[in-house]
């Protein structure tokens, strides 16, 4: 099985979530189940069933995070010598050649991607068009509306 790339920051975020689930939420749910059990008949006990469902969802999330971390190739871009090229984990400042609008994106793993935070997946067509390019290069991004050209203004390894 091949490893899935994950930034150092993304791995840390998953570890923090896992710690929160195991050490804070798991005990609370266990307590809620015990409390609901004390109310009597479990067949018609909505609190008990809700707590059990929440426990199931939380345990599934714990397994998911453990699997992702176990199968991750954690990449610390700040220690790499990428020689100015756009690579996984770097932050890229772009300018749309046509509109002169600027954008800043960080190329991350698929599980970390969040366009609202300007985090794009390395597997996205947009990131694929950028990877391997350098400052001053023009990347052509194919989109449903046609091809858009972006000039790479700056590449940072943070």
C-alpha positions in Angstrom: 0.0 0.0 0.0 1.4 3.4 -1.0 1.8 6.1 1.6 -0.5 9.2 1.4 1.3 12.5 1.6 0.4 14.8 4.5 2.0 18.1 5.6 3.6 18.3 9.0 0.9 20.8 10.0 -1.9 18.5 8.8 -0.5 15.6 10.7 -0.3 17.7 13.8 -3.9 18.7 13.4 -5.0 15.1 13.1 -3.0 14.1 16.2 -4.6 16.9 18.2 -8.1 15.8 17.0 -7.3 12.2 17.9 -6.1 13.2 21.4 -9.3 15.2 21.9 -11.5 12.4 20.8 -9.7 9.8 23.0 -9.1 11.8 26.1 -12.0 14.2 26.3 -14.9 13.1 24.2 -14.7 9.3 24.7 -14.9 9.6 28.6 -17.8 12.1 28.3 -19.8 9.7 26.0 -19.0 6.8 28.2 -20.4 8.8 31.1 -23.5 9.8 29.2 -24.2 6.1 28.3 -23.8 5.1 31.9 -26.1 7.9 33.0 -28.7 7.0 30.4 -28.6 3.4 31.5 -29.4 4.4 35.0 -32.8 5.8 33.7 -34.2 2.3 33.2 -35.6 0.6 30.2 -33.1 0.8 27.3 -35.6 0.0 24.6 -37.4 3.3 24.9 -34.5 5.4 26.2 -33.8 8.1 23.6 -30.8 9.5 25.5 -29.1 6.0 25.6 -29.6 5.4 21.9 -28.4 8.9 21.0 -25.3 8.5 23.2 -24.6 5.0 21.6 -24.9 6.5 18.1 -22.6 9.3 19.0 -20.1 6.8 20.4 -20.2 4.8 17.2 -19.6 7.9 15.1 -16.7 8.9 17.3 -15.1 5.5 17.3 -15.3 5.4 13.5 -13.6 8.8 13.3 -10.9 7.6 15.7 -10.2 4.6 13.5 -10.2 6.8 10.4 -7.7 9.2 11.9 -5.5 6.4 13.1 -5.6 4.8 9.7 -4.7 8.1 8.0 -1.8 8.7 10.3 -0.6 5.1 10.0 -0.6 5.4 6.2 0.8 8.9 6.0 4.1 10.1 4.6 4.6 13.3 6.6 6.4 15.9 4.6 8.0 18.9 6.2 8.5 21.3 3.2 10.7 23.7 5.3 13.4 21.1 5.4 13.4 20.3 1.7 15.6 21.8 -1.0 13.1 22.3 -3.8 15.3 24.8 -5.6 12.4 27.3 -6.0 10.0 24.8 -7.6 6.4 24.4 -6.7 6.2 21.2 -4.7 3.8 19.5 -2.2 3.5 21.6 0.9 4.7 24.9 -0.5 2.7 28.1 -0.6 2.3 29.7 -4.0 1.4 33.3 -4.8 -0.2 33.5 -8.3 -1.5 36.2 -10.5 -4.2 35.6 -13.1 -2.6 37.0 -16.2 -6.0 38.2 -17.7 -7.5 39.8 -14.6 -4.3 40.6 -12.7 -6.0 39.2 -9.6 -3.7 37.6 -7.1 -4.2 34.3 -5.1 -2.2 32.5 -2.5 -2.6 28.7 -2.2 -0.8 26.0 -0.2 -0.6 22.6 -1.8 -1.6 19.9 0.7 -2.8 16.3 1.0 -6.3 15.4 -0.1 -7.6 15.2 3.5 -6.3 18.6 4.4 -7.7 20.4 1.3 -10.0 23.3 2.2 -10.5 26.0 -0.5 -11.9 28.4 2.1 -8.5 28.4 3.8 -6.7 28.4 0.4 -5.5 24.8 0.9 -5.7 22.9 -2.4 -5.1 19.2 -2.9 -2.0 18.1 -4.7 -4.2 15.8 -6.8 -6.4 18.6 -8.1 -6.0 19.8 -11.7 -5.1 23.2 -10.4 -2.2 22.0 -8.2 -1.1 19.6 -11.0 -0.7 22.5 -13.3 1.5 24.3 -10.8 3.8 21.5 -9.5 7.2 21.6 -11.0 7.0 25.2 -12.1 9.2 28.1 -10.7 8.7 31.8 -9.9 8.1 33.7 -13.2 6.7 30.6 -15.0 3.2 30.6 -16.4 0.9 27.8 -15.5 -2.1 26.9 -17.7 -5.0 25.6 -15.7 -7.8 23.8 -17.6 -11.2 24.6 -16.1 -14.7 24.1 -17.3 -14.8 27.7 -18.5 -11.6 27.2 -20.6 -7.9 27.6 -20.0 -6.7 30.3 -17.5 -3.1 31.4 -17.2 -1.5 32.2 -13.9 2.0 33.6 -13.4 3.8 32.3 -10.4 4.9 35.3 -8.4 6.4 33.7 -5.3 7.0 30.2 -4.0 7.5 29.8 -0.2 8.4 26.8 1.9 6.9 27.4 5.3 
